[in-house]
Amino acid sequence: MPFRHIAPWLAALSVCSPWAMAQNVQCHITFGGATRTFTVAPAASFVEAPNPLLEGASLSLTVVNQLPPAPGAGVTVRTYSRVHDEPVLLHQAYYLPEASPTGPHGFTGLQVVREPQRQREIAYWCERPAR
């Protein structure tokens, strides 16, 4: 049967596909004196992006772990301030899907964002846990 010869190639393709290599991202967020760790699962698009990981009265933080081959694939972190009950973007960072750790604070490094009106800070760093 010809399928018997194709089956190993199909299996290899499925293992090498971006979806098979998709990996959760762990983000460690410090806000208000407490540090919490969140696991961010891969998403096919920004439309699937979850609600903010952390939402306070003055700051919120979202993380999208977008799968290749979609445009914008990688990890996007956005921090917002609330001004007159409307979100205002303070910080946005984008990390490629193949970004690898370069130190003790994962592939993002330690990032600190200060909200300008109330002077509150949020700090985060993200990593891809070992498989």
N, C-alpha and C positions, 0 to 999 in steps of 0.2 A: 504494500500500500504506500502511495506517495506521502500520505499524511504522517506516517511513522518517521519519515526523514525530515519533515518540517517541524514536528513537535518540539524537538530540542531547541531549535532556533526561536520558536515562539516563546518557549519558556524563558530563554535567555533574554529576549526582548522585554518580557514582562518584569523580570528582575531588574533590568537596567532602566526601566522607564522612570520618569521624574516622580510619578505617583508612588512607585515602589520605594524610591529613595526618600520620599517625604518624611520629614521628621518633626516631632514636636519641638517647640522652643520653650525654655523656662526663663521667665523674667522675674528678677528679684527687685521689688519696689519698696522704697522707704518713704513714708509720708506720715507726718504727725508723730514721729518718734517710734513707729512700729515698722518692721520689715515683714513683708509677705511675699511668698513665691507663688506665681501663677504659671500654669502650663497652657501654652497656646498651640492648639492643633492646626495643622495645615488647612488652608482654605483655597478653593479654586478661583475665587475672585474677591474683590473688595465688597461686593454685594453681600457675600456670606459673612463679612466681618462681624464679630460679636459686639455687644455693647461694651462700653469702657471697662477695662480691667479694674480700674480704681476710679472712684468718683467721689470727690469731697465737695464741700460747699464752694470752694474757690478754684479747685484744680481737678482735671480728669486726665487720664492717660489711656490711650488705645494702642493695641499691638495687632498687626495683621501679618500672618505668616503665609504668604501667597505662593502657590505652587508654580513651578515652571510648567509649561512654556508660556504661560500667560504674560502679557506685557506688564511690567512692574513686578515680576516675580522676585521674591526675597522677603525680608522682614522690614516693615515700616512701623515706626513708633511715632506717635503724635501726642503732644501734651497741649491741653487747652486750659485757658482761664475763663472764668465766667464774668462777663461785664454786662450789666443791665440784663441779666438772665439769658444772655446769648453767649455761645462758645466762641472764644477768640483763640486762634492758633498761636501758641508761644514758641513751639519747638517741633521740628519734624526731622527725623533721621531715617535713612534708608540703608539697608545692609544687603549685599548680594547673597543669593542662596548658598553660594560656596564659601562665604565668609567663615574663617576659622578662628579659633581663640588665639589671642596674642598675649594673654596675661591672665592674672587672677580674676578679671572681671569679664570673662567670656569674649564673644566676638564684637560686642558693642563698646567695651570699656565702660568705666563708671561715668555716667552722665548725670549732671545735676541741673535742674531747671528751676529758676526762681520766678515766682509770680510777682510782677512789678508793683501792683497796688498794695497788696497785703504782706508782701515779702515772705510768703510761705515757699518752702522748697519741696521738690519731689526729686528723688534720686532713683536711678534704675540701672541695671545691667542685665543682659540677656546671654544665654548660652544654649548650645545644643547638647543635651545630656548624652553621655556615652551610650552606645547601643549595647 
